[in-house]
Amino acid sequence: MSLSSRLKTLFPATLVLALCAGASQAADLPSPDLGKLLATGGVSQVEGAGGGGLTPWALITGYGTRDSYGANLHATAIRTQDYGLDSHGVAVGLADRVELSLARQTFRGSDGALDGLRIGQDIAGVKVRLAGDAVYEQDSWLPQIAVGAMAKRNTGVSGLAGVDNVKQLGAASDHGVDIYLSATRILLDRSLLINGTLRATRANQMGLLGFGGERGNHYQPMLEGSVAYLFSRTVVGGVEYRMKPRNLAVDREKDYYDVFVAWFPSKHVSLTAAWVALGDITVFNPTRQKGVYLSLQAGF
Amino acid sequence: MQSFRTLIALLLAVGSLHAFAADDALYQDLGGGAGIRRIVADLLPAVQADARISASFDGVDLEHLAEKLEEQFCDVAGGPCKYSGKDMQTIHEDLKLNHAHFNALVEDLQLAMERNGVPSRVQNRLLARLAPMHRDVVTK
């Protein structure tokens, strides 16, 4: 997607955010309180939800405490040897309990057999905190627990002769819903954050190659984990792992890994950089994809 | 046999000394009494200047507050003090404090510790012990 078309998509979202913050003042609604501690909303993961880079966490995005709300925009770029994945979107955190997110993903092939390939996906996410508090409940074994869903719709394939829908690549469907349960604990006395996510999904490569396939078309549980160290008030670094299904004949899908560092210079912006290992993507390209991940989140 | 018993006794003594030292490790890492005093001396002007919570400190005897805060930090950090102030609930129940207020104080404390050279991992250890107090401080 060109910069101008990306801006065209982001502009209405920015306008909505600005209007929300402004309108809340005008209408005597509670204005965003920016009350949560720095970094405790996580960053924006690649599907738009609040969490790490690859996986959603039980933390609710934004800096609004339970008496308020927060919102942010994100833009993420992943570049490996042969592919690129961009994501951009908006997310809202309400009363530090409910999170809503919208993200648009664009996957591009840039080498070999899949040069010129473009696949898009739209994701609408919702997350609800069920129990616990990762920041305050330091003396409890109970983690912060949240349940979430991601409704995904693949927006089509271009650049591959004769193929305009992922179903032609073997997927059973071009839309689907992931459901997940996340548990996050911040062990302040160790400066550690630990997250585990259990996701029920039929999505192939997160949904970019559709949902279900010849090898399987039912929900399977996938395990995702993050461990991060709080280097300082403003810098967090860690590792992530995300298990993947193998539903398609044309893709011996591999698990994702990353090593990341996130910098929070203020409550209005964060920058995340990571080295990612995404495995080989489709049988047309055996190269195990590795590369860089860069993400910017801006908001309140 | 006699020397063996002596050796065991010696090891136990050293072991218990070490255990005692580990108990006040956080207190030591904060710089002991002097370090805590410096942090609190930095913290109080900061909260008075913090528009989010300064109103809660109106009319408060700041010298007395400084004393009690030092005592409390020393106590929770395993130092040679016993907090002698009123309980957290009694002190805060009429202040109608919410999470944003509580967090504002936490941030001011983090910055005070940062200015006094307390490493982040040590700061987090103190915050871990103070965090459960949110139940008594936050009433709104």
HADDOCK unambig.tbl for C-alpha pairs under 7 A between the chains (distance, minus, plus):
assign (segid A and resid 35 and name CA) (segid B and resid 100 and name CA) 4.31 0.50 0.50
assign (segid A and resid 35 and name CA) (segid B and resid 103 and name CA) 6.62 0.50 0.50
assign (segid A and resid 36 and name CA) (segid B and resid 100 and name CA) 6.60 0.50 0.50
assign (segid A and resid 36 and name CA) (segid B and resid 103 and name CA) 6.61 0.50 0.50
assign (segid A and resid 37 and name CA) (segid B and resid 103 and name CA) 6.26 0.50 0.50
assign (segid A and resid 65 and name CA) (segid B and resid 99 and name CA) 6.54 0.50 0.50
assign (segid A and resid 65 and name CA) (segid B and resid 100 and name CA) 6.59 0.50 0.50
assign (segid A and resid 136 and name CA) (segid B and resid 131 and name CA) 5.24 0.50 0.50
assign (segid A and resid 136 and name CA) (segid B and resid 132 and name CA) 6.24 0.50 0.50
assign (segid A and resid 137 and name CA) (segid B and resid 132 and name CA) 6.31 0.50 0.50
assign (segid A and resid 138 and name CA) (segid B and resid 128 and name CA) 5.82 0.50 0.50
assign (segid A and resid 138 and name CA) (segid B and resid 131 and name CA) 6.39 0.50 0.50
assign (segid A and resid 138 and name CA) (segid B and resid 132 and name CA) 6.53 0.50 0.50
assign (segid A and resid 139 and name CA) (segid B and resid 132 and name CA) 6.61 0.50 0.50
assign (segid A and resid 188 and name CA) (segid B and resid 124 and name CA) 5.14 0.50 0.50
assign (segid A and resid 188 and name CA) (segid B and resid 125 and name CA) 5.97 0.50 0.50
assign (segid A and resid 188 and name CA) (segid B and resid 128 and name CA) 5.21 0.50 0.50
assign (segid A and resid 189 and name CA) (segid B and resid 124 and name CA) 5.79 0.50 0.50
assign (segid A and resid 189 and name CA) (segid B and resid 125 and name CA) 4.16 0.50 0.50
assign (segid A and resid 189 and name CA) (segid B and resid 128 and name CA) 5.57 0.50 0.50
assign (segid A and resid 191 and name CA) (segid B and resid 121 and name CA) 5.91 0.50 0.50
assign (segid A and resid 191 and name CA) (segid B and resid 124 and name CA) 6.27 0.50 0.50
assign (segid A and resid 231 and name CA) (segid B and resid 120 and name CA) 6.86 0.50 0.50
assign (segid A and resid 232 and name CA) (segid B and resid 120 and name CA) 5.21 0.50 0.50
assign (segid A and resid 233 and name CA) (segid B and resid 120 and name CA) 6.98 0.50 0.50
